Amino acid sequence: MQITINIKDSSKAKAFLNFIKSLDFITVKESDDNISYPSMTEKEIIDRVAVTNKQIKEGQTISHSDLEKESQNW
């Protein structure tokens, strides 16, 4: 598993990083890469919810286990 954590206070970030490094089951790889995650505007979210609600009403759904199986092929 890989996790990205953003800490705004650099002094607290260093203390946290030192603690994390002290754990024997965690490997820390430092990188200066900025990762940008996709984001949606409020209107895009509202539009997507409307589409999803319509799909649910029309029965266009799949089970959670089917979704997990399908996502393994992505």
Biopython code that builds the backbone (N, CA, C, O; Angstrom):
import numpy as np
from Bio.PDB.StructureBuilder import StructureBuilder

atoms = [
    (1, "MET", "N", (0.856, -1.169, 0.000)),
    (1, "MET", "CA", (0.000, 0.000, 0.000)),
    (1, "MET", "C", (0.901, 1.230, 0.000)),
    (1, "MET", "O", (1.944, 1.254, 0.653)),
    (2, "GLN", "N", (0.485, 2.233, -0.733)),
    (2, "GLN", "CA", (1.225, 3.489, -0.784)),
    (2, "GLN", "C", (0.286, 4.599, -0.359)),
    (2, "GLN", "O", (-0.868, 4.645, -0.787)),
    (3, "ILE", "N", (0.785, 5.502, 0.491)),
    (3, "ILE", "CA", (-0.032, 6.600, 1.008)),
    (3, "ILE", "C", (0.737, 7.904, 0.829)),
    (3, "ILE", "O", (1.943, 7.962, 1.073)),
    (4, "THR", "N", (0.036, 8.940, 0.405)),
    (4, "THR", "CA", (0.621, 10.273, 0.322)),
    (4, "THR", "C", (0.003, 11.128, 1.419)),
    (4, "THR", "O", (-1.218, 11.190, 1.561)),
    (5, "ILE", "N", (0.859, 11.785, 2.194)),
    (5, "ILE", "CA", (0.394, 12.634, 3.292)),
    (5, "ILE", "C", (0.966, 14.026, 3.079)),
    (5, "ILE", "O", (2.173, 14.181, 2.892)),
    (6, "ASN", "N", (0.120, 15.028, 3.107)),
    (6, "ASN", "CA", (0.563, 16.421, 3.008)),
    (6, "ASN", "C", (0.461, 17.057, 4.390)),
    (6, "ASN", "O", (-0.617, 17.093, 4.984)),
    (7, "ILE", "N", (1.588, 17.559, 4.899)),
    (7, "ILE", "CA", (1.615, 18.227, 6.200)),
    (7, "ILE", "C", (2.132, 19.637, 5.967)),
    (7, "ILE", "O", (3.230, 19.821, 5.442)),
    (8, "LYS", "N", (1.348, 20.626, 6.353)),
    (8, "LYS", "CA", (1.680, 22.015, 6.049)),
    (8, "LYS", "C", (2.769, 22.581, 6.947)),
    (8, "LYS", "O", (3.557, 23.413, 6.498)),
    (9, "ASP", "N", (2.835, 22.158, 8.189)),
    (9, "ASP", "CA", (3.824, 22.672, 9.138)),
    (9, "ASP", "C", (5.088, 21.819, 9.028)),
    (9, "ASP", "O", (5.093, 20.659, 9.440)),
    (10, "SER", "N", (6.156, 22.390, 8.475)),
    (10, "SER", "CA", (7.352, 21.597, 8.189)),
    (10, "SER", "C", (8.009, 21.031, 9.442)),
    (10, "SER", "O", (8.559, 19.931, 9.392)),
    (11, "SER", "N", (7.969, 21.747, 10.562)),
    (11, "SER", "CA", (8.591, 21.206, 11.769)),
    (11, "SER", "C", (7.822, 19.981, 12.275)),
    (11, "SER", "O", (8.431, 19.015, 12.734)),
    (12, "LYS", "N", (6.515, 20.017, 12.193)),
    (12, "LYS", "CA", (5.710, 18.863, 12.586)),
    (12, "LYS", "C", (5.871, 17.733, 11.573)),
    (12, "LYS", "O", (5.845, 16.559, 11.942)),
    (13, "ALA", "N", (6.035, 18.082, 10.308)),
    (13, "ALA", "CA", (6.221, 17.075, 9.269)),
    (13, "ALA", "C", (7.503, 16.290, 9.521)),
    (13, "ALA", "O", (7.520, 15.067, 9.383)),
    (14, "LYS", "N", (8.579, 16.988, 9.891)),
    (14, "LYS", "CA", (9.845, 16.304, 10.158)),
    (14, "LYS", "C", (9.719, 15.372, 11.356)),
    (14, "LYS", "O", (10.238, 14.256, 11.326)),
    (15, "ALA", "N", (9.040, 15.813, 12.405)),
    (15, "ALA", "CA", (8.848, 14.963, 13.582)),
    (15, "ALA", "C", (8.024, 13.733, 13.221)),
    (15, "ALA", "O", (8.335, 12.623, 13.652)),
    (16, "PHE", "N", (6.980, 13.930, 12.433)),
    (16, "PHE", "CA", (6.140, 12.816, 12.014)),
    (16, "PHE", "C", (6.926, 11.850, 11.133)),
    (16, "PHE", "O", (6.818, 10.633, 11.291)),
    (17, "LEU", "N", (7.709, 12.386, 10.214)),
    (17, "LEU", "CA", (8.511, 11.557, 9.320)),
    (17, "LEU", "C", (9.534, 10.734, 10.107)),
    (17, "LEU", "O", (9.749, 9.559, 9.810)),
    (18, "ASN", "N", (10.156, 11.345, 11.097)),
    (18, "ASN", "CA", (11.113, 10.609, 11.929)),
    (18, "ASN", "C", (10.429, 9.472, 12.674)),
    (18, "ASN", "O", (10.994, 8.387, 12.812)),
    (19, "PHE", "N", (9.221, 9.718, 13.150)),
    (19, "PHE", "CA", (8.471, 8.655, 13.825)),
    (19, "PHE", "C", (8.160, 7.526, 12.847)),
    (19, "PHE", "O", (8.361, 6.353, 13.161)),
    (20, "ILE", "N", (7.672, 7.882, 11.670)),
    (20, "ILE", "CA", (7.325, 6.875, 10.659)),
    (20, "ILE", "C", (8.553, 6.042, 10.294)),
    (20, "ILE", "O", (8.463, 4.821, 10.168)),
    (21, "LYS", "N", (9.700, 6.704, 10.125)),
    (21, "LYS", "CA", (10.930, 5.994, 9.763)),
    (21, "LYS", "C", (11.360, 5.015, 10.852)),
    (21, "LYS", "O", (12.045, 4.032, 10.567)),
    (22, "SER", "N", (10.967, 5.274, 12.086)),
    (22, "SER", "CA", (11.371, 4.401, 13.193)),
    (22, "SER", "C", (10.584, 3.083, 13.201)),
    (22, "SER", "O", (10.974, 2.144, 13.894)),
    (23, "LEU", "N", (9.510, 3.001, 12.460)),
    (23, "LEU", "CA", (8.697, 1.789, 12.412)),
    (23, "LEU", "C", (9.328, 0.791, 11.446)),
    (23, "LEU", "O", (9.639, 1.135, 10.306)),
    (24, "ASP", "N", (9.516, -0.450, 11.906)),
    (24, "ASP", "CA", (10.229, -1.426, 11.100)),
    (24, "ASP", "C", (9.429, -1.962, 9.911)),
    (24, "ASP", "O", (10.006, -2.595, 9.026)),
    (25, "PHE", "N", (8.136, -1.728, 9.869)),
    (25, "PHE", "CA", (7.310, -2.260, 8.781)),
    (25, "PHE", "C", (6.978, -1.215, 7.722)),
    (25, "PHE", "O", (6.148, -1.458, 6.846)),
    (26, "ILE", "N", (7.628, -0.046, 7.800)),
    (26, "ILE", "CA", (7.370, 1.024, 6.834)),
    (26, "ILE", "C", (8.671, 1.424, 6.159)),
    (26, "ILE", "O", (9.700, 1.598, 6.811)),
    (27, "THR", "N", (8.607, 1.565, 4.838)),
    (27, "THR", "CA", (9.727, 2.075, 4.066)),
    (27, "THR", "C", (9.349, 3.458, 3.562)),
    (27, "THR", "O", (8.263, 3.648, 3.015)),
    (28, "VAL", "N", (10.236, 4.417, 3.742)),
    (28, "VAL", "CA", (9.961, 5.788, 3.325)),
    (28, "VAL", "C", (10.804, 6.107, 2.102)),
    (28, "VAL", "O", (12.023, 5.937, 2.104)),
    (29, "LYS", "N", (10.133, 6.571, 1.060)),
    (29, "LYS", "CA", (10.810, 7.010, -0.160)),
    (29, "LYS", "C", (10.448, 8.477, -0.345)),
    (29, "LYS", "O", (9.288, 8.811, -0.586)),
    (30, "GLU", "N", (11.426, 9.334, -0.233)),
    (30, "GLU", "CA", (11.165, 10.765, -0.357)),
    (30, "GLU", "C", (11.218, 11.186, -1.812)),
    (30, "GLU", "O", (12.046, 10.699, -2.581)),
    (31, "SER", "N", (10.332, 12.091, -2.183)),
    (31, "SER", "CA", (10.244, 12.560, -3.559)),
    (31, "SER", "C", (9.788, 14.011, -3.560)),
    (31, "SER", "O", (8.986, 14.425, -2.722)),
    (32, "ASP", "N", (10.304, 14.767, -4.497)),
    (32, "ASP", "CA", (9.884, 16.162, -4.646)),
    (32, "ASP", "C", (8.772, 16.310, -5.669)),
    (32, "ASP", "O", (8.356, 17.428, -5.974)),
    (33, "ASP", "N", (8.284, 15.192, -6.204)),
    (33, "ASP", "CA", (7.220, 15.235, -7.195)),
    (33, "ASP", "C", (5.931, 15.747, -6.560)),
    (33, "ASP", "O", (5.548, 15.315, -5.472)),
    (34, "ASN", "N", (5.289, 16.643, -7.230)),
    (34, "ASN", "CA", (3.971, 17.100, -6.797)),
    (34, "ASN", "C", (2.929, 16.263, -7.513)),
    (34, "ASN", "O", (2.927, 16.165, -8.740)),
    (35, "ILE", "N", (2.065, 15.676, -6.751)),
    (35, "ILE", "CA", (1.018, 14.838, -7.320)),
    (35, "ILE", "C", (-0.276, 15.632, -7.299)),
    (35, "ILE", "O", (-0.704, 16.113, -6.249)),
    (36, "SER", "N", (-0.884, 15.765, -8.438)),
    (36, "SER", "CA", (-2.171, 16.464, -8.475)),
    (36, "SER", "C", (-3.269, 15.428, -8.690)),
    (36, "SER", "O", (-3.189, 14.593, -9.591)),
    (37, "TYR", "N", (-4.263, 15.497, -7.871)),
    (37, "TYR", "CA", (-5.368, 14.561, -7.947)),
    (37, "TYR", "C", (-6.519, 15.212, -8.711)),
    (37, "TYR", "O", (-6.723, 16.423, -8.619)),
    (38, "PRO", "N", (-7.260, 14.420, -9.456)),
    (38, "PRO", "CA", (-8.378, 15.004, -10.198)),
    (38, "PRO", "C", (-9.389, 15.613, -9.232)),
    (38, "PRO", "O", (-9.660, 15.064, -8.164)),
    (39, "SER", "N", (-9.925, 16.727, -9.620)),
    (39, "SER", "CA", (-10.934, 17.362, -8.784)),
    (39, "SER", "C", (-12.121, 17.755, -9.653)),
    (39, "SER", "O", (-12.011, 17.875, -10.874)),
    (40, "MET", "N", (-13.233, 17.949, -9.007)),
    (40, "MET", "CA", (-14.450, 18.313, -9.720)),
    (40, "MET", "C", (-15.002, 19.608, -9.129)),
    (40, "MET", "O", (-14.895, 19.860, -7.929)),
    (41, "THR", "N", (-15.587, 20.410, -9.989)),
    (41, "THR", "CA", (-16.250, 21.606, -9.504)),
    (41, "THR", "C", (-17.571, 21.190, -8.861)),
    (41, "THR", "O", (-18.029, 20.060, -9.032)),
    (42, "GLU", "N", (-18.168, 22.103, -8.132)),
    (42, "GLU", "CA", (-19.458, 21.808, -7.491)),
    (42, "GLU", "C", (-20.507, 21.437, -8.536)),
    (42, "GLU", "O", (-21.304, 20.524, -8.320)),
    (43, "LYS", "N", (-20.511, 22.140, -9.664)),
    (43, "LYS", "CA", (-21.475, 21.838, -10.731)),
    (43, "LYS", "C", (-21.226, 20.448, -11.311)),
    (43, "LYS", "O", (-22.175, 19.711, -11.576)),
    (44, "GLU", "N", (-19.960, 20.083, -11.510)),
    (44, "GLU", "CA", (-19.647, 18.757, -12.036)),
    (44, "GLU", "C", (-20.116, 17.659, -11.074)),
    (44, "GLU", "O", (-20.611, 16.617, -11.503)),
    (45, "ILE", "N", (-19.956, 17.901, -9.794)),
    (45, "ILE", "CA", (-20.409, 16.929, -8.790)),
    (45, "ILE", "C", (-21.920, 16.777, -8.847)),
    (45, "ILE", "O", (-22.436, 15.659, -8.851)),
    (46, "ILE", "N", (-22.631, 17.903, -8.890)),
    (46, "ILE", "CA", (-24.098, 17.872, -8.943)),
    (46, "ILE", "C", (-24.565, 17.164, -10.215)),
    (46, "ILE", "O", (-25.487, 16.350, -10.169)),
    (47, "ASP", "N", (-23.931, 17.471, -11.347)),
    (47, "ASP", "CA", (-24.289, 16.816, -12.608)),
    (47, "ASP", "C", (-24.029, 15.315, -12.543)),
    (47, "ASP", "O", (-24.838, 14.520, -13.023)),
    (48, "ARG", "N", (-22.903, 14.931, -11.951)),
    (48, "ARG", "CA", (-22.572, 13.503, -11.848)),
    (48, "ARG", "C", (-23.556, 12.771, -10.946)),
    (48, "ARG", "O", (-23.934, 11.634, -11.229)),
    (49, "VAL", "N", (-23.969, 13.416, -9.866)),
    (49, "VAL", "CA", (-24.948, 12.808, -8.961)),
    (49, "VAL", "C", (-26.272, 12.611, -9.685)),
    (49, "VAL", "O", (-26.921, 11.579, -9.511)),
    (50, "ALA", "N", (-26.679, 13.578, -10.488)),
    (50, "ALA", "CA", (-27.928, 13.455, -11.246)),
    (50, "ALA", "C", (-27.862, 12.269, -12.206)),
    (50, "ALA", "O", (-28.824, 11.509, -12.322)),
    (51, "VAL", "N", (-26.734, 12.110, -12.889)),
    (51, "VAL", "CA", (-26.560, 10.980, -13.804)),
    (51, "VAL", "C", (-26.614, 9.669, -13.024)),
    (51, "VAL", "O", (-27.277, 8.718, -13.437)),
    (52, "THR", "N", (-25.914, 9.628, -11.901)),
    (52, "THR", "CA", (-25.877, 8.410, -11.084)),
    (52, "THR", "C", (-27.259, 8.053, -10.557)),
    (52, "THR", "O", (-27.650, 6.887, -10.585)),
    (53, "ASN", "N", (-27.999, 9.043, -10.078)),
    (53, "ASN", "CA", (-29.364, 8.789, -9.588)),
    (53, "ASN", "C", (-30.242, 8.211, -10.692)),
    (53, "ASN", "O", (-31.042, 7.308, -10.446)),
    (54, "LYS", "N", (-30.090, 8.734, -11.912)),
    (54, "LYS", "CA", (-30.864, 8.220, -13.041)),
    (54, "LYS", "C", (-30.479, 6.766, -13.325)),
    (54, "LYS", "O", (-31.348, 5.929, -13.571)),
    (55, "GLN", "N", (-29.180, 6.468, -13.290)),
    (55, "GLN", "CA", (-28.721, 5.097, -13.529)),
    (55, "GLN", "C", (-29.284, 4.143, -12.466)),
    (55, "GLN", "O", (-29.684, 3.023, -12.786)),
    (56, "ILE", "N", (-29.313, 4.578, -11.229)),
    (56, "ILE", "CA", (-29.850, 3.739, -10.146)),
    (56, "ILE", "C", (-31.330, 3.477, -10.369)),
    (56, "ILE", "O", (-31.788, 2.343, -10.230)),
    (57, "LYS", "N", (-32.089, 4.523, -10.717)),
    (57, "LYS", "CA", (-33.526, 4.364, -10.958)),
    (57, "LYS", "C", (-33.803, 3.414, -12.120)),
    (57, "LYS", "O", (-34.813, 2.711, -12.128)),
    (58, "GLU", "N", (-32.899, 3.397, -13.103)),
    (58, "GLU", "CA", (-33.057, 2.529, -14.267)),
    (58, "GLU", "C", (-32.463, 1.136, -14.031)),
    (58, "GLU", "O", (-32.457, 0.301, -14.936)),
    (59, "GLY", "N", (-31.966, 0.887, -12.819)),
    (59, "GLY", "CA", (-31.426, -0.417, -12.484)),
    (59, "GLY", "C", (-30.055, -0.704, -13.069)),
    (59, "GLY", "O", (-29.637, -1.859, -13.151)),
    (60, "GLN", "N", (-29.364, 0.337, -13.471)),
    (60, "GLN", "CA", (-28.030, 0.167, -14.064)),
    (60, "GLN", "C", (-26.978, 0.141, -12.956)),
    (60, "GLN", "O", (-26.161, 1.054, -12.835)),
    (61, "THR", "N", (-27.014, -0.911, -12.161)),
    (61, "THR", "CA", (-26.073, -1.042, -11.051)),
    (61, "THR", "C", (-25.395, -2.407, -11.103)),
    (61, "THR", "O", (-25.868, -3.325, -11.772)),
    (62, "ILE", "N", (-24.279, -2.524, -10.383)),
    (62, "ILE", "CA", (-23.621, -3.823, -10.233)),
    (62, "ILE", "C", (-23.287, -4.008, -8.758)),
    (62, "ILE", "O", (-23.212, -3.042, -7.998)),
    (63, "SER", "N", (-23.091, -5.248, -8.373)),
    (63, "SER", "CA", (-22.763, -5.525, -6.973)),
    (63, "SER", "C", (-21.330, -5.094, -6.669)),
    (63, "SER", "O", (-20.512, -4.913, -7.570)),
    (64, "HIS", "N", (-21.053, -4.938, -5.395)),
    (64, "HIS", "CA", (-19.723, -4.531, -4.964)),
    (64, "HIS", "C", (-18.682, -5.572, -5.378)),
    (64, "HIS", "O", (-17.598, -5.219, -5.843)),
    (65, "SER", "N", (-19.010, -6.845, -5.210)),
    (65, "SER", "CA", (-18.054, -7.896, -5.577)),
    (65, "SER", "C", (-17.794, -7.903, -7.082)),
    (65, "SER", "O", (-16.662, -8.128, -7.510)),
    (66, "ASP", "N", (-18.830, -7.659, -7.891)),
    (66, "ASP", "CA", (-18.631, -7.576, -9.339)),
    (66, "ASP", "C", (-17.743, -6.383, -9.700)),
    (66, "ASP", "O", (-16.913, -6.474, -10.605)),
    (67, "LEU", "N", (-17.917, -5.280, -9.000)),
    (67, "LEU", "CA", (-17.092, -4.095, -9.238)),
    (67, "LEU", "C", (-15.634, -4.388, -8.905)),
    (67, "LEU", "O", (-14.732, -3.990, -9.641)),
    (68, "GLU", "N", (-15.406, -5.085, -7.794)),
    (68, "GLU", "CA", (-14.033, -5.439, -7.427)),
    (68, "GLU", "C", (-13.393, -6.314, -8.506)),
    (68, "GLU", "O", (-12.241, -6.100, -8.883)),
    (69, "LYS", "N", (-14.148, -7.302, -9.000)),
    (69, "LYS", "CA", (-13.627, -8.174, -10.055)),
    (69, "LYS", "C", (-13.319, -7.373, -11.318)),
    (69, "LYS", "O", (-12.273, -7.555, -11.940)),
    (70, "GLU", "N", (-14.232, -6.493, -11.684)),
    (70, "GLU", "CA", (-14.044, -5.679, -12.891)),
    (70, "GLU", "C", (-12.840, -4.739, -12.747)),
    (70, "GLU", "O", (-12.081, -4.545, -13.697)),
    (71, "SER", "N", (-12.671, -4.159, -11.554)),
    (71, "SER", "CA", (-11.597, -3.187, -11.365)),
    (71, "SER", "C", (-10.219, -3.834, -11.401)),
    (71, "SER", "O", (-9.226, -3.136, -11.611)),
    (72, "GLN", "N", (-10.129, -5.130, -11.204)),
    (72, "GLN", "CA", (-8.828, -5.815, -11.294)),
    (72, "GLN", "C", (-8.285, -5.800, -12.715)),
    (72, "GLN", "O", (-7.086, -5.993, -12.919)),
    (73, "ASN", "N", (-9.134, -5.577, -13.681)),
    (73, "ASN", "CA", (-8.704, -5.538, -15.085)),
    (73, "ASN", "C", (-8.367, -4.130, -15.566)),
    (73, "ASN", "O", (-7.992, -3.956, -16.725)),
    (74, "TRP", "N", (-8.490, -3.145, -14.724)),
    (74, "TRP", "CA", (-8.232, -1.756, -15.133)),
    (74, "TRP", "C", (-6.754, -1.486, -15.231)),
    (74, "TRP", "O", (-6.350, -0.372, -15.561)),
]
sb = StructureBuilder()
sb.init_structure("model")
sb.init_model(0)
sb.init_chain("A")
sb.init_seg("    ")
for serial, (resi, resn, name, xyz) in enumerate(atoms, 1):
    if name == "N":
        sb.init_residue(resn, " ", resi, " ")
    sb.init_atom(name, np.array(xyz, "f"), 0.0, 1.0, " ", f" {name:<3s}", serial, name[0])
structure = sb.get_structure()
